[in-house]
Amino acid sequence: MKVQQIGYLILSAAVGAADEMIKRNIKNVPVKNKGFAMNRFDDHQRVVAGVSAAMTAGAAAALICLPKEYRPGLSLILGGALSNTRDRLVRKYVVDYLKIGRVYYNLSDFAIFAGAVLLVLASAEGGEK
């Protein structure tokens, strides 16, 4: 594994760790999300956890295998996915604590979104070459 790849894995771990630190310090959890976004499929927690774990593994594999221009985005996605997947497997729900409008999010959700934006931008740049 190259040094640069290790740096991206460290970024992923930092995102997950930061979100976990916030979650551990919340006294009253505002939202316990047992499903996907906004509790979709909350009555199928095992399936949700399995899909989450598989997608997290896919993000990790992509981070290692795809070209370097995709790694910043994939690092953010992986970090967010690790934290949310850990929640699903350990707590049996994802802790959401940031309210925007009527919806609650967590730091991992924003990392996943930002990573997806970076992937789109990297793909657009790759198409112009």
ROMI-462510 format. One line per field, with one value per residue: residue number from 1; x, y, z of N, C-alpha, C in turn; residue in one letter. Coordinates in Angstrom, 2 decimals, m for minus. Layout:
N
n <- NUM | ...
n.px <- X | ...
n.py <- Y | ...
n.pz <- Z | ...
ca.px <- X | ...
ca.py <- Y | ...
ca.pz <- Z | ...
c.px <- X | ...
c.py <- Y | ...
c.pz <- Z | ...
res <- a | ...
END
This chain:
129
n <- 1 | 2 | 3 | 4 | 5 | 6 | 7 | 8 | 9 | 10 | 11 | 12 | 13 | 14 | 15 | 16 | 17 | 18 | 19 | 20 | 21 | 22 | 23 | 24 | 25 | 26 | 27 | 28 | 29 | 30 | 31 | 32 | 33 | 34 | 35 | 36 | 37 | 38 | 39 | 40 | 41 | 42 | 43 | 44 | 45 | 46 | 47 | 48 | 49 | 50 | 51 | 52 | 53 | 54 | 55 | 56 | 57 | 58 | 59 | 60 | 61 | 62 | 63 | 64 | 65 | 66 | 67 | 68 | 69 | 70 | 71 | 72 | 73 | 74 | 75 | 76 | 77 | 78 | 79 | 80 | 81 | 82 | 83 | 84 | 85 | 86 | 87 | 88 | 89 | 90 | 91 | 92 | 93 | 94 | 95 | 96 | 97 | 98 | 99 | 100 | 101 | 102 | 103 | 104 | 105 | 106 | 107 | 108 | 109 | 110 | 111 | 112 | 113 | 114 | 115 | 116 | 117 | 118 | 119 | 120 | 121 | 122 | 123 | 124 | 125 | 126 | 127 | 128 | 129
n.px <- 0.85 | 0.54 | 2.01 | 0.40 | m2.14 | m2.45 | m2.65 | m5.17 | m6.76 | m6.34 | m7.64 | m10.27 | m10.62 | m10.39 | m12.67 | m14.71 | m14.02 | m14.29 | m17.05 | m17.97 | m16.96 | m18.51 | m21.06 | m20.80 | m20.79 | m23.26 | m25.98 | m28.85 | m30.12 | m31.26 | m32.43 | m32.93 | m32.05 | m33.21 | m33.30 | m32.64 | m32.01 | m33.96 | m35.34 | m36.26 | m37.24 | m37.01 | m38.04 | m36.60 | m34.00 | m31.71 | m31.26 | m30.78 | m28.43 | m26.74 | m26.65 | m25.52 | m23.00 | m21.95 | m21.84 | m20.03 | m17.73 | m17.42 | m16.83 | m14.37 | m12.83 | m12.96 | m11.61 | m9.00 | m8.57 | m9.41 | m8.51 | m6.31 | m7.57 | m10.11 | m9.91 | m9.98 | m12.78 | m13.81 | m12.59 | m13.88 | m16.49 | m16.09 | m15.26 | m17.58 | m19.37 | m18.23 | m18.64 | m21.47 | m22.18 | m20.96 | m22.52 | m24.99 | m24.39 | m23.44 | m24.95 | m27.46 | m28.89 | m28.61 | m27.13 | m28.48 | m28.02 | m27.92 | m30.07 | m31.72 | m34.01 | m36.74 | m35.44 | m33.05 | m29.51 | m26.11 | m22.57 | m21.29 | m23.12 | m22.89 | m20.24 | m20.39 | m22.07 | m20.47 | m18.29 | m19.52 | m20.12 | m17.50 | m16.72 | m18.37 | m17.41 | m14.76 | m15.25 | m16.37 | m14.18 | m12.47 | m13.78 | m13.36 | m10.79
n.py <- m1.18 | 2.20 | 5.24 | 7.52 | 6.37 | 5.41 | 7.81 | 8.68 | 6.71 | 7.34 | 9.82 | 8.92 | 7.44 | 9.51 | 11.08 | 9.26 | 8.86 | 11.44 | 11.87 | 9.82 | 10.65 | 12.94 | 11.75 | 10.17 | 12.06 | 13.16 | 13.79 | 13.39 | 11.64 | 12.95 | 11.72 | 8.37 | 6.58 | 3.86 | 2.78 | 3.30 | 6.51 | 8.88 | 6.93 | 4.98 | 1.69 | 0.80 | m1.34 | m3.47 | m3.98 | m5.70 | m6.24 | m3.65 | m3.07 | m5.03 | m4.28 | m1.77 | m2.47 | m3.91 | m1.92 | m0.20 | m1.79 | m1.94 | 0.75 | 0.94 | m0.85 | 0.42 | 2.77 | 1.88 | 0.71 | 2.38 | 5.13 | 7.84 | 10.39 | 10.00 | 9.42 | 11.41 | 12.00 | 9.41 | 8.79 | 10.47 | 9.48 | 6.82 | 7.24 | 8.40 | 6.31 | 4.23 | 5.12 | 5.32 | 2.69 | 1.31 | 2.28 | 1.08 | m1.63 | m1.88 | m0.16 | m0.56 | 1.36 | 4.48 | 7.40 | 10.49 | 13.96 | 16.62 | 19.10 | 20.16 | 22.09 | 20.02 | 17.66 | 15.38 | 15.00 | 13.66 | 14.15 | 12.30 | 11.93 | 14.34 | 14.14 | 11.97 | 13.07 | 15.26 | 13.82 | 12.44 | 14.58 | 15.37 | 13.07 | 13.18 | 15.54 | 14.74 | 12.74 | 14.24 | 15.80 | 13.79 | 12.96 | 15.03 | 14.87
n.pz <- 0.00 | m0.82 | 0.49 | 0.16 | m0.07 | 2.50 | 3.86 | 2.96 | 4.11 | 6.76 | 6.84 | 6.45 | 8.81 | 10.65 | 10.14 | 10.85 | 13.56 | 14.64 | 14.37 | 16.01 | 18.51 | 18.94 | 19.09 | 21.39 | 23.37 | 23.55 | 25.51 | 25.56 | 23.05 | 20.09 | 17.76 | 17.01 | 14.54 | 13.01 | 10.54 | 7.05 | 5.57 | 7.26 | 8.74 | 6.95 | 6.12 | 8.75 | 10.07 | 9.25 | 10.35 | 10.39 | 7.69 | 6.76 | 8.23 | 7.12 | 4.39 | 4.71 | 5.78 | 3.61 | 1.63 | 2.82 | 2.83 | 0.06 | m0.51 | 0.78 | m0.74 | m3.23 | m2.65 | m2.46 | m4.95 | m7.11 | m9.35 | m8.30 | m8.33 | m7.38 | m4.74 | m2.54 | m2.31 | m1.92 | 0.48 | 2.33 | 2.06 | 2.92 | 5.60 | 6.76 | 6.26 | 7.75 | 10.42 | 10.60 | 9.96 | 12.04 | 14.15 | 13.45 | 13.74 | 16.40 | 18.19 | 17.20 | 15.95 | 14.18 | 15.39 | 15.10 | 15.17 | 14.37 | 13.53 | 10.68 | 9.28 | 9.23 | 9.49 | 10.82 | 11.01 | 10.96 | 11.52 | 9.88 | 7.80 | 6.42 | 5.62 | 3.86 | 1.90 | 1.02 | 0.06 | m2.05 | m3.76 | m4.40 | m5.79 | m8.04 | m9.19 | m9.72 | m11.56 | m13.63 | m14.36 | m15.24 | m17.51 | m19.26 | m20.16
ca.px <- 0.00 | 1.34 | 1.89 | m0.75 | m3.35 | m2.54 | m3.16 | m6.61 | m7.37 | m6.31 | m8.74 | m11.51 | m10.69 | m10.60 | m14.09 | m15.47 | m13.70 | m14.88 | m18.50 | m18.16 | m16.73 | m19.71 | m22.15 | m20.57 | m20.96 | m24.65 | m26.70 | m30.15 | m30.05 | m32.48 | m33.04 | m32.32 | m32.46 | m33.05 | m33.32 | m31.84 | m32.35 | m35.26 | m35.92 | m36.84 | m36.96 | m36.62 | m38.50 | m35.68 | m32.71 | m30.62 | m31.01 | m30.17 | m27.05 | m25.99 | m26.43 | m24.58 | m21.67 | m21.49 | m21.50 | m18.81 | m16.65 | m17.25 | m16.15 | m12.97 | m12.19 | m12.85 | m10.56 | m7.70 | m8.44 | m9.70 | m7.45 | m6.10 | m8.46 | m11.34 | m9.62 | m10.50 | m14.21 | m14.04 | m12.15 | m14.98 | m17.60 | m15.73 | m15.29 | m18.98 | m19.98 | m17.71 | m19.29 | m22.88 | m22.26 | m20.64 | m23.74 | m26.01 | m23.99 | m23.23 | m26.08 | m28.69 | m29.49 | m27.65 | m27.41 | m28.55 | m28.05 | m27.95 | m31.37 | m31.82 | m35.42 | m37.41 | m34.66 | m31.82 | m28.35 | m24.91 | m21.37 | m21.03 | m24.00 | m22.29 | m19.02 | m20.82 | m22.56 | m19.32 | m17.54 | m20.25 | m19.89 | m16.12 | m16.68 | m18.99 | m16.44 | m13.63 | m15.74 | m16.53 | m12.83 | m11.94 | m14.46 | m12.88 | m9.41
ca.py <- 0.00 | 3.42 | 6.21 | 8.38 | 5.61 | 5.38 | 9.13 | 8.71 | 5.86 | 8.12 | 10.79 | 8.18 | 7.13 | 10.77 | 11.44 | 8.34 | 9.10 | 12.72 | 11.65 | 8.98 | 11.48 | 13.77 | 10.87 | 9.72 | 13.18 | 13.64 | 13.27 | 12.91 | 11.44 | 13.48 | 10.77 | 7.05 | 6.16 | 2.41 | 2.36 | 4.17 | 7.92 | 9.19 | 5.68 | 4.07 | 0.27 | 0.61 | m2.64 | m4.47 | m3.50 | m6.58 | m6.01 | m2.32 | m3.20 | m5.81 | m3.43 | m0.73 | m3.09 | m4.23 | m0.67 | 0.29 | m2.61 | m1.50 | 2.05 | 0.68 | m1.46 | 1.46 | 3.70 | 1.26 | 0.28 | 3.39 | 6.13 | 8.78 | 11.55 | 9.64 | 9.08 | 12.33 | 11.78 | 8.09 | 8.83 | 11.05 | 8.52 | 5.69 | 7.66 | 8.50 | 4.98 | 3.47 | 5.55 | 4.94 | 1.22 | 0.93 | 2.54 | 0.07 | m2.94 | m1.86 | 0.45 | m1.00 | 2.55 | 5.56 | 8.60 | 11.74 | 15.00 | 17.97 | 19.33 | 21.17 | 22.01 | 18.99 | 16.43 | 15.28 | 14.41 | 13.63 | 14.55 | 11.30 | 12.20 | 15.44 | 13.63 | 11.15 | 13.99 | 15.98 | 12.84 | 12.19 | 15.75 | 15.26 | 11.99 | 13.71 | 16.49 | 13.95 | 12.04 | 15.25 | 16.15 | 12.65 | 12.91 | 16.11 | 14.62
ca.pz <- 0.00 | m0.94 | 1.58 | m0.10 | 0.26 | 3.96 | 4.24 | 2.72 | 5.13 | 8.00 | 6.72 | 6.69 | 10.24 | 11.38 | 10.00 | 11.70 | 14.97 | 15.04 | 14.53 | 17.20 | 19.69 | 19.13 | 19.50 | 22.77 | 24.30 | 23.53 | 26.68 | 25.11 | 21.61 | 19.47 | 16.83 | 16.88 | 13.21 | 12.92 | 9.14 | 6.20 | 5.75 | 7.86 | 9.25 | 5.94 | 6.36 | 10.14 | 10.55 | 8.68 | 10.83 | 9.99 | 6.26 | 6.68 | 8.72 | 6.13 | 3.21 | 5.14 | 5.89 | 2.25 | 0.95 | 3.46 | 2.27 | m1.33 | m0.49 | 1.14 | m1.91 | m4.26 | m2.22 | m2.74 | m6.34 | m8.13 | m9.54 | m7.19 | m8.32 | m6.68 | m3.34 | m1.52 | m2.13 | m1.35 | 1.88 | 3.11 | 2.05 | 3.77 | 7.00 | 7.18 | 6.23 | 8.90 | 11.65 | 10.57 | 10.00 | 13.43 | 14.92 | 13.13 | 14.26 | 17.85 | 18.90 | 16.52 | 15.34 | 13.91 | 16.17 | 14.33 | 16.20 | 13.79 | 12.92 | 9.62 | 8.91 | 10.03 | 9.36 | 11.62 | 10.35 | 11.79 | 10.79 | 8.84 | 6.66 | 5.66 | 4.98 | 2.72 | 0.87 | 0.46 | m0.72 | m3.31 | m4.61 | m4.91 | m6.80 | m9.27 | m9.79 | m10.25 | m12.77 | m14.67 | m14.81 | m15.98 | m18.82 | m20.13 | m20.61
c.px <- 0.90 | 1.05 | 0.66 | m2.06 | m3.54 | m3.08 | m4.66 | m7.35 | m7.39 | m7.42 | m10.08 | m11.68 | m10.97 | m12.06 | m14.94 | m15.25 | m14.33 | m16.39 | m18.77 | m17.95 | m17.94 | m20.84 | m22.02 | m20.84 | m22.36 | m25.40 | m28.04 | m30.14 | m31.35 | m33.20 | m32.23 | m32.85 | m32.16 | m33.05 | m32.32 | m32.29 | m33.79 | m36.04 | m36.59 | m36.35 | m36.53 | m37.10 | m37.66 | m34.24 | m31.54 | m30.26 | m30.30 | m28.70 | m26.19 | m25.67 | m25.40 | m23.16 | m21.11 | m21.08 | m20.22 | m17.60 | m16.37 | m16.52 | m14.67 | m12.21 | m11.97 | m11.74 | m9.17 | m7.50 | m8.61 | m8.57 | m7.45 | m7.05 | m9.78 | m11.14 | m10.09 | m11.99 | m14.51 | m13.62 | m13.25 | m16.17 | m17.31 | m15.78 | m16.70 | m19.66 | m19.51 | m18.44 | m20.76 | m23.06 | m21.95 | m21.86 | m24.76 | m25.67 | m23.89 | m24.47 | m27.43 | m29.50 | m28.37 | m28.08 | m27.36 | m28.79 | m28.07 | m29.26 | m31.27 | m33.23 | m36.11 | m36.63 | m33.40 | m30.74 | m27.25 | m23.72 | m21.06 | m21.89 | m23.42 | m21.01 | m19.37 | m21.30 | m21.39 | m18.47 | m18.20 | m20.08 | m18.49 | m16.00 | m17.28 | m18.03 | m15.25 | m14.03 | m15.88 | m15.17 | m12.23 | m12.54 | m13.96 | m11.49 | m9.38
c.py <- 1.24 | 4.37 | 7.09 | 7.67 | 5.55 | 6.71 | 9.23 | 7.83 | 6.57 | 9.18 | 10.11 | 7.90 | 8.39 | 11.21 | 10.57 | 8.60 | 10.40 | 12.57 | 10.83 | 9.77 | 12.37 | 12.91 | 10.43 | 10.82 | 13.76 | 12.97 | 12.65 | 12.84 | 11.93 | 12.46 | 9.48 | 6.46 | 4.67 | 1.89 | 3.15 | 5.60 | 8.09 | 7.92 | 4.79 | 2.65 | m0.01 | m0.71 | m3.79 | m4.12 | m4.39 | m6.39 | m4.67 | m2.39 | m3.97 | m5.01 | m2.35 | m1.29 | m3.41 | m2.97 | m0.06 | m0.48 | m2.22 | m0.17 | 1.86 | 0.08 | m0.42 | 2.44 | 3.17 | 1.04 | 1.38 | 4.40 | 7.20 | 9.96 | 11.27 | 9.48 | 10.11 | 12.12 | 10.45 | 8.04 | 9.40 | 10.10 | 7.36 | 6.08 | 7.77 | 7.14 | 4.13 | 3.83 | 5.11 | 3.42 | 0.71 | 1.14 | 1.42 | m1.28 | m2.97 | m1.34 | m0.05 | 0.18 | 3.55 | 6.78 | 9.81 | 12.88 | 16.43 | 18.18 | 20.46 | 21.05 | 21.01 | 17.69 | 16.51 | 14.55 | 14.22 | 14.01 | 13.58 | 11.52 | 13.30 | 15.01 | 12.79 | 12.04 | 14.72 | 15.05 | 12.54 | 13.35 | 15.70 | 14.16 | 12.46 | 14.67 | 15.75 | 13.24 | 13.02 | 15.65 | 15.03 | 12.54 | 13.96 | 15.86 | 13.95
c.pz <- 0.00 | 0.23 | 1.39 | 0.25 | 1.77 | 4.47 | 4.05 | 3.73 | 6.48 | 7.99 | 6.99 | 8.17 | 11.05 | 11.31 | 10.92 | 13.17 | 15.46 | 15.27 | 15.78 | 18.48 | 19.99 | 19.69 | 20.96 | 23.79 | 24.29 | 24.67 | 26.28 | 23.58 | 20.98 | 18.59 | 16.82 | 15.58 | 13.03 | 11.49 | 8.33 | 6.47 | 6.22 | 8.23 | 8.20 | 6.20 | 7.80 | 10.71 | 9.97 | 9.07 | 10.40 | 8.53 | 6.07 | 7.12 | 7.72 | 4.89 | 3.54 | 5.21 | 4.50 | 1.49 | 1.53 | 2.94 | 0.82 | m1.42 | m0.15 | m0.05 | m3.01 | m3.92 | m2.58 | m4.24 | m7.39 | m8.24 | m8.45 | m7.18 | m7.60 | m5.17 | m2.31 | m1.25 | m1.48 | 0.12 | 2.78 | 3.19 | 3.00 | 5.24 | 7.53 | 7.25 | 7.41 | 10.19 | 11.68 | 10.62 | 11.40 | 14.31 | 14.70 | 13.74 | 15.78 | 18.60 | 18.41 | 15.97 | 15.09 | 14.71 | 15.24 | 15.30 | 15.66 | 13.05 | 11.90 | 9.07 | 9.83 | 10.08 | 10.22 | 10.82 | 11.40 | 10.91 | 9.65 | 7.61 | 5.78 | 4.96 | 3.75 | 1.58 | 0.21 | m0.39 | m2.05 | m4.27 | m5.21 | m5.96 | m8.12 | m9.97 | m10.40 | m11.53 | m13.92 | m15.22 | m15.65 | m17.37 | m19.79 | m20.70 | m21.96
res <- m | k | v | q | q | i | g | y | l | i | l | s | a | a | v | g | a | a | d | e | m | i | k | r | n | i | k | n | v | p | v | k | n | k | g | f | a | m | n | r | f | d | d | h | q | r | v | v | a | g | v | s | a | a | m | t | a | g | a | a | a | a | l | i | c | l | p | k | e | y | r | p | g | l | s | l | i | l | g | g | a | l | s | n | t | r | d | r | l | v | r | k | y | v | v | d | y | l | k | i | g | r | v | y | y | n | l | s | d | f | a | i | f | a | g | a | v | l | l | v | l | a | s | a | e | g | g | e | k
END
